[in-house]
Amino acid sequence: MRLWGLPLQGRGDTPLYTFARWLAVPLFGGIYRCRARGTENLPGEGPAIIVVNHEANIDPVIVAMVFDRPLRFMAKEELFRFRLLAKLVSTLGAFPIMRGAGDRAALETSLAALAEGDVLLMFPEGHRYPDDEVHDFLPGVGMLALRSGAPVIPVASKGTAGMWRDGRPRLSKLHLLVGPPVDLSDLNGRGSKVYAEAARRMRAAVADLYECLL
């Protein structure tokens, strides 16, 4: 079942994840007129990495809402300091990361999730940038892609930065455009140069999609 082209239940959803969809789709699909194209590019099964530009805190919710498979994603460790909140966000697919430091535990969790066939959502710019630009991607996403072998699905998202301006909520229209997997087939081995090249190709793919939304 879909509403405005957005899935109200996905394959592999937990009951809580489906409940979250039923809350999010009427709000963001109806009031904010969120529309997504190209979501069929996400494989129907098996691991995948979704890479998206990052405009606002709400981005994980918006991106997760448009795909018909549940997503795993990194969240700031502060959210996991309270037991009930930790349980809630974990059930919705989040796992903690220590910002500003190399977090080996988050890396291992990411690789384990991909090995289990999950879909990993990443914002490789590392920070929010509400300036209509797609900034450089951190090379860690290249390392994850090449070490896991998972296909990388680029997504351009526009509109979330305008949902809150000048201290007030705004009815910004939301657009997402999903592209085909990024070709990394010729990149072999490990090392900073090859990881950086993989990240550069991902960034270029997202930037090209973003240009189509301007």
Phi and psi in degrees as a GROMACS rama.xvg file:
@    title "Ramachandran Plot"
@    xaxis  label "Phi"
@    yaxis  label "Psi"
@TYPE xy
-131.412  154.453  ARG-2
-134.859  122.665  LEU-3
55.0251  32.7516  TRP-4
78.6511  3.07045  GLY-5
-102.97  133.863  LEU-6
-71.2264  133.796  PRO-7
-91.7005  -11.0182  LEU-8
-153.965  135.956  GLN-9
-113.281  166.228  GLY-10
-71.3127  122.497  ARG-11
88.7091  4.23496  GLY-12
-64.739  141.517  ASP-13
-78.8124  162.623  THR-14
-55.3104  -39.1011  PRO-15
-67.0493  -38.1191  LEU-16
-64.4245  -42.2038  TYR-17
-63.7658  -41.6603  THR-18
-59.2313  -40.9168  PHE-19
-62.9732  -37.9086  ALA-20
-61.8373  -42.4741  ARG-21
-65.9368  -24.2818  TRP-22
-81.9513  -43.4388  LEU-23
-74.835  -41.0925  ALA-24
-63.5361  -48.1735  VAL-25
-62.0076  -36.544  PRO-26
-71.0549  -57.5845  LEU-27
-84.5911  -31.9282  PHE-28
-77.2252  -33.9888  GLY-29
-89.0175  -64.5778  GLY-30
-69.2165  -43.5859  ILE-31
-94.057  0.666162  TYR-32
54.6982  43.8672  ARG-33
-67.7832  128.871  CYS-34
-133.019  141.805  ARG-35
-131.313  138.832  ALA-36
-122.252  144.792  ARG-37
87.4506  10.4953  GLY-38
-64.6401  -15.6375  THR-39
-68.1491  -11.044  GLU-40
-71.356  -17.5275  ASN-41
-73.5133  126.051  LEU-42
-55.8389  145.869  PRO-43
-69.9367  -19.4704  GLY-44
-155.248  165.946  GLU-45
85.0699  171.368  GLY-46
-71.962  155.157  PRO-47
-161.673  152.929  ALA-48
-116.505  122.964  ILE-49
-99.509  122.737  ILE-50
-112.376  131.033  VAL-51
-137.896  145.651  VAL-52
-69.0786  156.1  ASN-53
-122.542  112.001  HIS-54
-108.112  -31.3075  GLU-55
-154.533  163.386  ALA-56
-60.7224  -26.8095  ASN-57
-78.9017  -6.5217  ILE-58
-53.0425  -43.6973  ASP-59
-58.6586  -37.2654  PRO-60
-66.5015  -45.574  VAL-61
-63.9005  -45.7188  ILE-62
-66.946  -43.4904  VAL-63
-61.8463  -32.8239  ALA-64
-66.9404  -30.4559  MET-65
-86.5271  -16.0949  VAL-66
-98.2091  148.443  PHE-67
-94.1487  20.8865  ASP-68
-128.757  144.608  ARG-69
-67.9168  146.396  PRO-70
-111.824  147.426  LEU-71
-101.083  146.615  ARG-72
-156.224  155.298  PHE-73
-81.8411  142.954  MET-74
-136.665  152.599  ALA-75
-59.6228  141.56  LYS-76
-61.8708  -23.4187  GLU-77
-59.4474  -28.3782  GLU-78
-68.8744  -15.8759  LEU-79
-102.459  10.1132  PHE-80
-81.5551  -17.0632  ARG-81
-113.41  129.017  PHE-82
-57.1472  -48.1005  ARG-83
-67.1488  -42.4781  LEU-84
-65.3189  -40.5295  LEU-85
-60.3793  -42.4428  ALA-86
-63.3341  -41.2156  LYS-87
-64.5189  -52.941  LEU-88
-69.4663  -30.6852  VAL-89
-65.9061  -41.0146  SER-90
-64.3846  -28.7012  THR-91
-86.6362  4.01705  LEU-92
108.202  0.107712  GLY-93
-85.0137  152.761  ALA-94
-142.434  152.687  PHE-95
-79.5748  151.715  PRO-96
-139.119  141.826  ILE-97
-87.7135  111.149  MET-98
-73.095  145.505  ARG-99
81.3931  6.90748  GLY-100
-147.534  153.946  ALA-101
-67.4826  120.316  GLY-102
-112.237  96.4451  ASP-103
-65.3307  -35.283  ARG-104
-62.1809  -42.2237  ALA-105
-65.0452  -38.2772  ALA-106
-62.1389  -47.14  LEU-107
-65.0931  -38.5175  GLU-108
-63.5102  -40.5191  THR-109
-62.8046  -47.0608  SER-110
-64.238  -38.3883  LEU-111
-65.8048  -40.8937  ALA-112
-62.1378  -43.0142  ALA-113
-66.6198  -38.1507  LEU-114
-62.9704  -28.4986  ALA-115
-85.8567  -0.0472428  GLU-116
90.7939  15.6401  GLY-117
-81.7074  167.817  ASP-118
-103.894  124.295  VAL-119
-105.17  124.508  LEU-120
-95.5427  129.715  LEU-121
-135.767  145.672  MET-122
-116.445  85.6698  PHE-123
-73.6756  -5.77615  PRO-124
-66.9123  -25.7207  GLU-125
88.1105  -18.8058  GLY-126
-145.631  166.979  HIS-127
-82.5932  136.256  ARG-128
-134.53  94.0216  TYR-129
-85.9213  47.126  PRO-130
-123.2  20.349  ASP-131
59.158  33.1255  ASP-132
-132.115  147.624  GLU-133
-101.534  115.418  VAL-134
-89.1367  171.638  HIS-135
-57.2995  142.995  ASP-136
-89.7349  143.148  PHE-137
-70.4991  143.102  LEU-138
-66.8119  -15.292  PRO-139
-58.5222  -32.2563  GLY-140
-68.8438  -32.0268  VAL-141
-66.4149  -40.0955  GLY-142
-61.4918  -45.1407  MET-143
-60.832  -44.2748  LEU-144
-63.9241  -46.0284  ALA-145
-74.6272  -35.0076  LEU-146
-72.9982  -33.4254  ARG-147
-87.2501  -28.7529  SER-148
75.4276  7.71493  GLY-149
-74.1987  143.214  ALA-150
-64.14  145.836  PRO-151
-108.483  120.454  VAL-152
-105.11  114.857  ILE-153
-83.0393  141.485  PRO-154
-135.998  132.196  VAL-155
-104.922  130.478  ALA-156
-123.444  133.845  SER-157
-139.448  137.388  LYS-158
121.717  -25.0505  GLY-159
-67.6717  -28.6805  THR-160
-64.9779  -24.6765  ALA-161
-91.1251  3.49829  GLY-162
-74.1031  -17.8203  MET-163
-143.05  111.579  TRP-164
-138.108  141.259  ARG-165
54.8914  35.8459  ASP-166
75.7015  12.6501  GLY-167
-133.4  147.215  ARG-168
-71.6756  143.271  PRO-169
-127.837  149.71  ARG-170
-89.7352  73.4214  LEU-171
-81.1952  132.036  SER-172
-73.9514  136.573  LYS-173
-106.823  133.759  LEU-174
-129.674  138.19  HIS-175
-132.835  137.385  LEU-176
-128.024  124.281  LEU-177
-108.335  132.292  VAL-178
-105.896  175.179  GLY-179
-71.9804  166.238  PRO-180
-56.126  144.09  PRO-181
-75.6868  132.828  VAL-182
-79.557  110.663  ASP-183
-119.771  16.1577  LEU-184
-64.7979  -23.7772  SER-185
-92.1233  0.884824  ASP-186
-94.3604  120.732  LEU-187
-127.042  158.494  ASN-188
82.13  -172.438  GLY-189
-128.133  157.156  ARG-190
140.87  160.093  GLY-191
-61.3696  -36.5152  SER-192
-67.4552  -44.7433  LYS-193
-71.0562  -35.5143  VAL-194
-65.9222  -40.7386  TYR-195
-65.4518  -38.1569  ALA-196
-65.9328  -40.2636  GLU-197
-61.3021  -44.3254  ALA-198
-64.2324  -37.9557  ALA-199
-62.6486  -41.3326  ARG-200
-66.478  -38.7838  ARG-201
-62.686  -45.5721  MET-202
-60.8363  -42.1024  ARG-203
-62.333  -39.734  ALA-204
-64.6856  -43.7725  ALA-205
-66.2276  -41.9578  VAL-206
-61.7676  -40.6844  ALA-207
-62.3527  -42.2878  ASP-208
-65.3057  -40.262  LEU-209
-62.6643  -36.424  TYR-210
-59.459  -30.8503  GLU-211
-72.9775  -16.6718  CYS-212
-94.4606  -11.7701  LEU-213
